[in-house]
Structures are given as structure tokens and as C-alpha cells.
Amino acid sequence: MSTLLVTGGMGFIGSNFVLYWLERHPEDRIMNYDALTYAGNPENTASVSGLPQYRFIRGDVADRMKVNEAFQEEKIDIVVHFAAESHVDRSIADPQSFVRANVLGTQTLLEAARTHGVSKFIQVSTDEVYGTLGSAGLFTETTPLAPNSPYSASKAGADFLARAYYETFGMPVVITRCSNNYGPYQYPEKLIPTIITRALRDEPVPVYGDGLNVRDWLYVQDHCSAIERVIRQGRPGQVYNVGGGSERTNLQIARHILAELGKPDRLLQFVADRPGHDRRYAIDSGKIQRELGWRPQCTLDQGLKRTVEWYLHHEAWWSKLPGSRPNSASQRTNGGDGG
């Protein structure tokens, strides 16, 4: 039996991981540590909230005292660090909050984990730390980091700290870098839920620039299974790229979802591009496939269908969130990235 500290476990990917892990490893214990900022929603984990092996702790990862209290209360074996400010547009408006959460928060957590001797620390990162690609090529684990937004720069800083704790202190740190995630419980400011929720209301669907920015899409359950492999088999000090192998332009994604919902393309509304908008991301997942035997199981068509159906059947979940309101700032400007 293991005890996992999952940070950001009320957010999109974190909550999916909590549900995934408890379903497959009911003998394990999960401590869900989350600050409950705008993107954290207790409803995401309501189905497991009454389980004896699940516990929620409200706390900020940059709060050293609160983090240490969490480690002192229970013997934590594994840390899975999802907690992060992640929306690029928000990072452009307020870079400092991203540095505090993503850089200082990660260092605070690493230091507590080092002090209390965890057996593995998973730093969940993003392909955005690599910067942008041209029309060809893929990001590998040895691609130099070249972040282009305050968000991706703060995640790169967190990755460097994680690496330093491995190199300096011998901490069992593993870094994962994923492509754009999508699926249930994603906050409506992101591309795919923005398209779905606005189309369902027959509202304009914003698309940045010419809509030809390319992303590699990864269904969130496949991401969870990749992290499971890394926890069980990943080598400390290593980086593993996790991609869906499903490159599409933002415009292709928007049109696919509109077709799935039976909505017309005339809902598409091209808006001014955002500053520093990376043109293309694409992940080479060969290392995790070779070393750990992981591969994505859900095709993009399957994943989009499941995601659309989830939002169709969970309007009570998304309709009350600020990001889904017709005239909210995030909805007026978002036309960019997903996970």
C-alpha cells in the first residue's frame, strides 16, 4: 500500500488522475492537496470524497508551513505534482502569480519531499517548455528548452528545479512533459470546452489568428495511464514525453466539434492572435513507449466524441462556472490551447 500526495487534484488533469488511481489501486491512499483557486472544483472528486482512503487538504503549494504540515501528518511515499497556474492568456496578464505558483510552489514542495524522504516525485510538466516548431520535426526529451510565454517559462523553471534536486540531492525525481490534454472536467476557458459550451448555446466560437496553430492532442485518461507507468517504472532523473500522436490545427478541432454537435461553421469567429502564440507543438513519445511500454489507447475521434458527450450530459457542472459565461473575458479572448 502506498500513500500519494496529489497536488492540484481538484483541477482538470489532477482530478482525473485521482479518480483513475483510486479505481485501479483501491488499496492505496490519496491526499489531495489543492488551493481551490478558480479552476479547482470539489465536484470533480465528489464520487470518491467519502472513501476512507481519500483525503482532501486545502492548501497553497507555495505555503511552506502548510505543505510541511501535510507531510508531517502522514507518511507520503509518492508525490504527483499537478498544481500549477496553466492558462497562457492569464500568464500574459499576470506573470508574477505564475512565477509564485509554478516556480516557488514547486521548490517548496521539492524541499518538503526531500526532507521527508519520499520514494518518487513526479513533476508533471508541458511540451510548451520546448517553445515552438516549424512545419516539421518533433520535440524529444533532449530538445533545448525555449519557452515563449510567462506560463511556459515558469514551468521550465519548475523543471530545472526538479532536475537540480535530483542532481544535487539525489532525490528520486521524474519529469513528464505532455501535449495538449482534453476530456471531462476541463475548465471552460480552454479551447475544446470553449468550443463545445459556446456551440451548445449557439454563441460565436473564437479562434485565434488564422486558426492554423497545430497541437498534438492527448486524451486525459491516456495521460493518467502514462503517469501510472512512470510511477511504477520510470527512472529517477529522467524526462518522459507523453503525446497523443494526434496533430490537428485549432481550426480542424473547432470544425470537428461543430460537426459532432450538428452546428454550422458560421459560428466560428476569428479573433486577434495573442502575443507570442507558438505555431506548432508535436511530441515524440518514443522513449516512454520503448522503456515503459506505454501507448495512447484513445484515438482523437474517440476522445472528442467522449468529451462532447460528457459536456452534453454535465451542463449543470459547466454552466455555473465563470469561464462558461457568454461575456466573460476568458471566453471573449480564448481561441488557443487546450491542456
C-alpha positions as CSV (number, residue, x, y, z in Angstrom):
1,M,0.0,0.0,0.0
2,S,1.3,3.5,-0.9
3,T,0.2,7.0,0.1
4,L,0.2,9.5,-2.7
5,L,0.2,13.3,-2.3
6,V,-1.5,14.6,-5.4
7,T,-1.2,18.4,-5.8
8,G,-3.8,20.2,-7.8
9,G,-6.1,17.3,-7.5
10,M,-9.3,19.4,-7.9
11,G,-8.2,20.7,-11.3
12,F,-8.7,19.1,-14.7
13,I,-5.9,16.6,-15.0
14,G,-5.3,16.2,-11.3
15,S,-8.9,15.2,-10.6
16,N,-9.0,12.8,-13.5
17,F,-5.8,11.2,-12.1
18,V,-7.3,10.9,-8.6
19,L,-10.4,9.1,-10.0
20,Y,-8.2,6.9,-12.3
21,W,-5.8,5.9,-9.5
22,L,-8.5,5.1,-6.8
23,E,-10.4,3.0,-9.3
24,R,-7.3,0.9,-10.2
25,H,-5.5,1.0,-6.9
26,P,-8.1,1.0,-4.2
27,E,-5.6,-0.3,-1.7
28,D,-3.6,3.0,-1.9
29,R,-4.3,6.2,-0.1
30,I,-4.5,9.6,-1.8
31,M,-4.1,13.0,-0.1
32,N,-5.5,15.6,-2.5
33,Y,-3.7,19.0,-1.9
34,D,-5.4,21.9,-3.7
35,A,-5.7,25.6,-3.1
36,L,-9.2,25.7,-4.7
37,T,-8.4,28.6,-7.0
38,Y,-10.9,29.4,-9.8
39,A,-10.0,26.2,-11.7
40,G,-10.3,23.8,-8.7
41,N,-13.7,22.3,-8.3
42,P,-14.6,19.9,-5.4
43,E,-17.4,18.5,-7.6
44,N,-14.7,16.9,-9.7
45,T,-13.9,14.4,-7.0
46,A,-17.3,14.1,-5.3
47,S,-17.6,10.5,-6.3
48,V,-14.6,9.5,-4.1
49,S,-14.9,12.1,-1.3
50,G,-16.5,9.6,1.1
51,L,-13.9,6.9,0.7
52,P,-11.7,6.2,3.7
53,Q,-8.6,6.1,1.6
54,Y,-9.2,9.6,0.2
55,R,-8.5,12.9,2.0
56,F,-8.7,16.5,0.8
57,I,-6.4,19.2,2.2
58,R,-6.9,22.8,1.2
59,G,-3.6,24.5,0.8
60,D,-1.3,26.6,-1.4
61,V,1.8,24.7,-2.7
62,A,3.9,27.9,-2.1
63,D,2.8,27.9,1.6
64,R,5.8,26.3,3.3
65,M,4.2,25.8,6.6
66,K,1.0,24.2,5.2
67,V,3.0,21.9,2.9
68,N,5.1,20.7,5.7
69,E,2.1,20.1,7.9
70,A,0.7,17.8,5.1
71,F,3.9,15.8,5.1
72,Q,4.1,15.5,8.8
73,E,0.5,14.2,9.2
74,E,1.1,11.1,7.1
75,K,3.9,9.1,5.6
76,I,3.9,10.1,2.0
77,D,5.5,7.7,-0.4
78,I,4.9,9.4,-3.8
79,V,4.3,13.0,-4.9
80,V,2.4,13.7,-8.1
81,H,2.7,17.4,-8.7
82,F,0.0,18.7,-11.0
83,A,-0.7,22.0,-9.2
84,A,0.1,25.0,-11.5
85,E,-1.3,28.1,-13.0
86,S,-1.7,27.0,-16.6
87,H,-3.7,29.3,-18.8
88,V,-1.4,31.2,-21.2
89,D,-3.6,34.3,-21.5
90,R,-3.7,34.7,-17.8
91,S,0.1,34.5,-17.6
92,I,0.4,37.3,-20.1
93,A,-1.9,39.5,-17.9
94,D,-0.3,38.5,-14.6
95,P,3.1,36.8,-14.9
96,Q,4.0,37.2,-11.2
97,S,1.3,34.9,-10.0
98,F,2.6,32.2,-12.3
99,V,6.1,32.5,-11.0
100,R,4.9,32.2,-7.4
101,A,2.7,29.2,-8.0
102,N,4.8,27.3,-10.6
103,V,8.3,28.1,-9.5
104,L,8.2,28.9,-5.8
105,G,5.4,26.3,-5.3
106,T,7.4,23.6,-6.9
107,Q,10.6,24.4,-4.9
108,T,8.6,24.4,-1.7
109,L,7.1,21.0,-2.5
110,L,10.5,19.6,-3.5
111,E,12.1,20.7,-0.3
112,A,9.4,19.1,1.8
113,A,9.5,15.9,-0.2
114,R,13.3,15.8,0.3
115,T,13.1,16.4,4.0
116,H,10.5,13.7,4.5
117,G,12.2,11.1,2.1
118,V,9.6,10.3,-0.5
119,S,10.3,7.4,-2.8
120,K,9.3,9.2,-6.0
121,F,8.4,12.7,-7.1
122,I,6.6,13.2,-10.4
123,Q,7.0,16.7,-11.8
124,V,4.1,17.0,-14.3
125,S,5.1,19.5,-17.0
126,T,4.2,20.5,-20.5
127,D,5.6,20.4,-24.1
128,E,5.3,24.2,-24.1
129,V,8.6,24.5,-22.3
130,Y,10.3,23.5,-25.6
131,G,8.9,26.5,-27.4
132,T,7.6,26.2,-31.0
133,L,8.2,24.0,-34.0
134,G,8.1,24.7,-37.7
135,S,6.1,22.6,-40.1
136,A,8.4,19.5,-39.5
137,G,10.1,17.9,-36.6
138,L,9.1,16.7,-33.1
139,F,10.0,17.6,-29.5
140,T,12.3,15.0,-27.9
141,E,13.4,14.8,-24.3
142,T,16.8,16.4,-25.4
143,T,15.2,19.3,-27.2
144,P,16.6,22.5,-25.6
145,L,14.0,24.4,-23.5
146,A,12.9,27.7,-25.2
147,P,9.7,28.8,-23.5
148,N,7.8,31.7,-25.2
149,S,5.2,32.7,-22.6
150,P,5.3,33.6,-18.9
151,Y,3.4,30.3,-18.3
152,S,5.8,28.1,-20.2
153,A,8.8,29.9,-18.7
154,S,7.5,29.3,-15.2
155,K,7.0,25.6,-16.0
156,A,10.6,25.4,-17.4
157,G,11.8,27.0,-14.2
158,A,10.0,24.3,-12.2
159,D,11.5,21.6,-14.3
160,F,15.0,23.0,-13.8
161,L,14.4,23.0,-10.1
162,A,13.2,19.4,-10.2
163,R,16.3,18.4,-12.2
164,A,18.5,20.2,-9.7
165,Y,17.1,18.4,-6.7
166,Y,17.9,15.1,-8.5
167,E,21.4,16.1,-9.4
168,T,22.3,17.9,-6.1
169,F,20.4,15.9,-3.5
170,G,19.8,12.6,-5.3
171,M,16.0,13.0,-5.0
172,P,14.0,10.4,-7.0
173,V,12.5,13.0,-9.3
174,V,11.0,12.1,-12.7
175,I,9.7,14.8,-15.1
176,T,6.9,14.2,-17.6
177,R,6.1,16.6,-20.4
178,C,2.7,16.1,-22.0
179,S,1.0,17.5,-25.1
180,N,-2.4,19.3,-25.0
181,N,-4.9,17.4,-22.8
182,Y,-8.6,17.3,-23.3
183,G,-11.5,15.4,-21.7
184,P,-14.0,15.5,-18.8
185,Y,-13.8,18.2,-16.1
186,Q,-11.7,20.7,-18.2
187,Y,-12.3,24.3,-17.3
188,P,-14.3,26.1,-20.0
189,E,-11.6,28.7,-20.7
190,K,-9.6,26.1,-22.7
191,L,-10.0,25.5,-26.4
192,I,-12.1,22.3,-26.6
193,P,-14.6,23.0,-23.8
194,T,-14.9,26.6,-25.1
195,I,-15.9,25.3,-28.5
196,I,-18.4,22.8,-27.0
197,T,-20.0,25.1,-24.5
198,R,-20.4,28.1,-26.8
199,A,-21.6,25.9,-29.7
200,L,-24.2,24.4,-27.4
201,R,-25.5,27.9,-26.7
202,D,-25.2,28.9,-30.4
203,E,-22.7,31.6,-29.5
204,P,-19.7,32.7,-31.5
205,V,-16.8,30.3,-31.2
206,P,-13.5,32.3,-31.0
207,V,-10.4,31.1,-32.9
208,Y,-7.1,32.9,-32.6
209,G,-5.5,34.3,-35.8
210,D,-5.9,32.1,-38.8
211,G,-6.7,29.0,-36.7
212,L,-3.7,27.1,-38.2
213,N,-1.7,26.7,-35.0
214,V,-1.1,23.0,-34.6
215,R,-1.3,21.0,-31.3
216,D,-0.8,17.3,-30.5
217,W,-3.9,16.2,-28.6
218,L,-3.9,13.7,-25.7
219,Y,-7.0,12.3,-24.1
220,V,-6.7,12.8,-20.3
221,Q,-7.2,9.2,-19.4
222,D,-4.2,8.2,-21.6
223,H,-2.2,10.9,-19.7
224,C,-3.2,9.3,-16.4
225,S,-2.1,5.9,-17.6
226,A,1.3,7.3,-18.7
227,I,1.8,8.8,-15.2
228,E,0.9,5.4,-13.7
229,R,3.7,3.8,-15.8
230,V,6.2,6.5,-14.7
231,I,5.3,6.0,-11.1
232,R,5.8,2.2,-11.3
233,Q,8.7,2.0,-13.8
234,G,10.1,5.5,-14.5
235,R,13.8,6.0,-13.8
236,P,14.7,8.8,-11.4
237,G,16.4,11.8,-13.1
238,Q,14.7,11.0,-16.4
239,V,12.3,13.0,-18.6
240,Y,9.5,11.3,-20.4
241,N,7.5,13.0,-23.2
242,V,3.8,12.0,-23.3
243,G,2.0,12.7,-26.6
244,G,-1.2,11.6,-28.2
245,G,0.2,11.3,-31.7
246,S,-2.8,13.4,-33.0
247,E,-1.7,16.6,-34.5
248,R,-4.5,19.0,-35.7
249,T,-4.9,22.7,-36.3
250,N,-7.2,24.6,-33.9
251,L,-9.5,25.2,-36.9
252,Q,-9.7,21.5,-37.6
253,I,-10.6,20.8,-34.0
254,A,-13.3,23.5,-34.0
255,R,-14.9,22.3,-37.2
256,H,-14.8,18.7,-36.0
257,I,-16.6,19.6,-32.8
258,L,-19.2,21.7,-34.6
259,A,-19.9,18.8,-36.9
260,E,-20.2,16.4,-33.9
261,L,-22.8,18.8,-32.4
262,G,-24.6,19.4,-35.7
263,K,-23.7,23.1,-35.6
264,P,-22.8,25.3,-38.6
265,D,-19.3,26.6,-39.3
266,R,-20.7,30.2,-39.3
267,L,-20.4,30.1,-35.5
268,L,-16.6,30.4,-36.0
269,Q,-15.3,33.8,-35.1
270,F,-11.6,34.6,-35.9
271,V,-10.1,36.9,-33.3
272,A,-6.8,38.8,-32.9
273,D,-3.9,36.5,-32.2
274,R,-2.3,36.6,-28.8
275,P,1.3,37.7,-28.2
276,G,3.9,35.0,-28.6
277,H,1.5,32.4,-29.8
278,D,3.5,29.2,-30.6
279,R,2.8,27.9,-34.0
280,R,3.2,24.2,-33.6
281,Y,3.8,21.6,-30.9
282,A,4.4,17.9,-31.6
283,I,5.7,15.3,-29.2
284,D,8.0,12.3,-29.8
285,S,6.8,9.7,-27.3
286,G,9.3,7.1,-28.4
287,K,11.2,7.0,-25.1
288,I,8.2,6.2,-22.9
289,Q,6.9,3.7,-25.4
290,R,10.3,1.9,-25.6
291,E,11.2,2.0,-21.9
292,L,7.8,1.7,-20.1
293,G,5.6,0.1,-22.8
294,W,3.1,3.0,-22.7
295,R,1.0,4.0,-25.7
296,P,-2.1,6.1,-26.0
297,Q,-5.2,4.0,-26.4
298,C,-7.8,6.6,-27.3
299,T,-7.9,8.0,-30.9
300,L,-8.7,11.7,-31.3
301,D,-12.1,10.8,-32.9
302,Q,-13.0,8.6,-30.0
303,G,-11.8,11.1,-27.4
304,L,-13.6,14.1,-28.9
305,K,-16.8,12.1,-29.1
306,R,-16.5,11.0,-25.4
307,T,-15.7,14.6,-24.4
308,V,-18.6,16.1,-26.3
309,E,-20.9,13.6,-24.8
310,W,-19.6,14.4,-21.3
311,Y,-20.3,18.1,-21.7
312,L,-23.7,17.4,-23.1
313,H,-24.6,15.4,-20.1
314,H,-23.0,17.6,-17.5
315,E,-24.3,21.1,-18.2
316,A,-25.0,21.5,-14.5
317,W,-21.3,21.2,-13.9
318,W,-20.0,23.7,-16.5
319,S,-22.9,26.2,-16.9
320,K,-22.3,27.8,-13.5
321,L,-18.5,28.3,-13.9
322,P,-17.3,31.8,-14.7
323,G,-15.4,30.6,-17.8
324,S,-18.6,29.4,-19.4
325,R,-20.5,32.7,-19.2
326,P,-21.2,34.3,-22.5
327,N,-19.4,37.6,-21.9
328,S,-16.6,36.6,-19.6
329,A,-13.1,37.9,-20.5
330,S,-11.7,34.4,-21.0
331,Q,-14.4,33.4,-23.4
332,R,-14.0,36.6,-25.4
333,T,-10.3,36.1,-25.9
334,N,-9.7,32.3,-25.8
335,G,-9.0,30.6,-29.1
336,G,-5.7,29.0,-28.3
337,D,-4.5,26.0,-26.4
338,G,-6.0,23.1,-24.5
339,G,-4.3,21.3,-21.7
